[in-house]
Amino acid sequence: MSWGNKLVVVFVAFAGLMGTLVFKAVNTKFELVSKDYYKDELRYQEKLDGAANAAIAGKINLTQDASTISLQLPASLSAVIADADAWFYCKTNAAKDQRFKIRIENGVYIFDKSKFLNDNYELKLQLSAGEKQYYYSEFISVK
C-alpha cells in the first residue's frame, strides 16, 4: 500500500471518528434538577430558613414496608401542619420523580409504594404553618 492510500485511510478514519463523536454528543441526554433553576436559586434563602426552622422542630421519620412509605412529622409540628408539598427527587432519571400535594392527618402520611420505581430518592418536603416555613430533606432507597 502506497503512502497516498495510507493517507486516505487515515483521513477517512479521522472523519468517521469525528462523525461518531458528534453523533454521540448530539444524542446525549442530560437533565437539570429544575427547569426554572435561576428562579429557584433566588428563593434559596427561604429554603435555608425553612431548614433552620425544621432543625428546631425535630426530625421527620421516614419508614417503608412492602407496600407503603410512611412519613411521620415531629410531635411539635403534628398539630400545626396540615398541608405539605412532597417531592421524591430521583437523581438518575427525572421520569422517576414523584410530586405530591399532601394533606397530613395526625402527623402521619402514607405513600403508596406502587407509584415508585426501584431507585434512590431524595424526599424534599416543604411545610408551612402560617408565616413559618419548614424544609426537610431525607434520602430513601425504594425497593
C-alpha positions as MATLAB code, in Angstrom:
seq = 'MSWGNKLVVVFVAFAGLMGTLVFKAVNTKFELVSKDYYKDELRYQEKLDGAANAAIAGKINLTQDASTISLQLPASLSAVIADADAWFYCKTNAAKDQRFKIRIENGVYIFDKSKFLNDNYELKLQLSAGEKQYYYSEFISVK';
ca = [
       0.000    0.000    0.000;
       1.462    3.338   -1.034;
       1.750    6.369    1.242;
      -1.106    8.070   -0.637;
      -3.515    5.231    0.142;
      -2.421    5.235    3.800;
      -3.108    8.964    3.979;
      -6.617    8.490    2.566;
      -7.314    5.694    5.089;
      -6.166    7.957    7.975;
      -8.400   10.829    6.774;
     -11.424    8.531    6.363;
     -10.841    7.015    9.830;
     -10.497   10.522   11.317;
     -13.729   11.680    9.635;
     -15.535    8.548   10.855;
     -14.301    9.127   14.420;
     -15.362   12.796   14.348;
     -18.771   11.861   12.963;
     -19.238    9.309   15.760;
     -18.274   11.863   18.425;
     -20.662   14.474   17.020;
     -23.484   11.911   16.858;
     -22.934   10.847   20.486;
     -22.681   14.464   21.675;
     -25.947   15.454   19.994;
     -27.808   12.405   21.350;
     -26.505   12.643   24.937;
     -29.371   13.031   27.384;
     -28.783   15.473   30.232;
     -31.200   16.514   32.916;
     -31.224   19.531   35.166;
     -32.531   19.435   38.707;
     -35.025   22.128   37.816;
     -36.146   23.757   34.612;
     -36.513   27.071   36.470;
     -33.067   26.888   38.028;
     -32.483   30.651   38.203;
     -35.850   31.343   39.822;
     -35.232   28.554   42.349;
     -31.835   29.996   43.237;
     -33.417   33.342   44.056;
     -35.643   31.575   46.606;
     -32.756   29.625   48.156;
     -32.731   31.742   51.328;
     -36.304   30.629   52.020;
     -35.101   27.022   51.858;
     -32.252   27.763   54.299;
     -34.654   29.443   56.728;
     -37.058   26.505   56.411;
     -34.246   24.027   57.130;
     -33.272   26.021   60.236;
     -36.901   26.001   61.434;
     -37.109   22.259   60.737;
     -33.942   21.587   62.745;
     -35.509   23.326   65.730;
     -38.824   21.456   65.322;
     -37.208   17.995   65.157;
     -36.574   15.220   62.646;
     -39.136   13.514   60.458;
     -39.429    9.735   60.472;
     -39.475    8.105   57.038;
     -40.067    4.336   57.010;
     -41.143    1.791   54.430;
     -42.606   -1.671   54.343;
     -43.585   -3.942   51.460;
     -46.347   -1.706   50.073;
     -46.112    1.745   51.699;
     -43.782    4.558   52.658;
     -44.760    6.304   55.899;
     -43.906    9.896   56.725;
     -44.276   10.975   60.343;
     -43.773   14.561   61.456;
     -42.257   15.530   64.793;
     -44.768   15.964   67.621;
     -44.194   19.736   67.718;
     -45.385   20.053   64.091;
     -48.170   17.450   64.076;
     -50.793   19.832   65.409;
     -49.926   22.890   63.303;
     -49.172   21.410   59.850;
     -51.960   20.209   57.614;
     -50.753   20.690   54.032;
     -47.356   19.939   52.556;
     -45.525   19.545   49.254;
     -43.505   16.351   48.912;
     -41.084   15.825   46.053;
     -39.357   12.477   45.687;
     -36.400   13.510   43.534;
     -34.518   10.812   41.624;
     -31.045   11.992   40.616;
     -30.571    9.372   37.927;
     -33.793    9.839   35.963;
     -36.241   12.756   36.037;
     -39.004   10.488   34.727;
     -38.976    8.689   38.108;
     -39.598   11.893   40.092;
     -42.830   11.983   42.073;
     -44.501   15.171   43.351;
     -47.367   15.162   45.822;
     -49.506   17.848   47.382;
     -50.358   16.028   50.593;
     -52.724   16.519   53.484;
     -51.217   15.303   56.758;
     -53.570   13.960   59.413;
     -52.379   13.218   62.951;
     -48.813   13.961   61.845;
     -48.672   10.947   59.501;
     -48.956   10.478   55.753;
     -48.766    7.165   53.876;
     -47.476    6.966   50.283;
     -48.412    4.033   48.057;
     -45.181    2.327   47.023;
     -46.647    1.116   43.717;
     -46.227    4.672   42.341;
     -42.448    4.426   42.727;
     -39.846    2.562   40.723;
     -36.928    0.890   42.464;
     -34.260    3.558   42.877;
     -32.716    6.008   45.320;
     -34.777    9.121   46.017;
     -34.354   12.301   47.960;
     -37.527   13.456   49.693;
     -37.748   17.249   49.621;
     -40.576   18.162   51.971;
     -41.881   21.718   52.277;
     -44.306   22.536   55.070;
     -45.914   25.774   56.115;
     -47.651   26.846   59.304;
     -48.947   30.360   58.820;
     -45.930   32.548   58.047;
     -43.386   29.960   59.196;
     -41.848   27.627   56.597;
     -40.220   24.237   57.222;
     -37.987   22.308   54.832;
     -36.800   18.719   55.217;
     -34.535   16.673   53.004;
     -34.213   12.914   53.544;
     -32.762   10.114   51.412;
     -34.636    6.866   50.867;
     -33.941    3.789   48.783;
     -37.186    2.359   47.410;
     -37.010   -1.373   46.785;
];
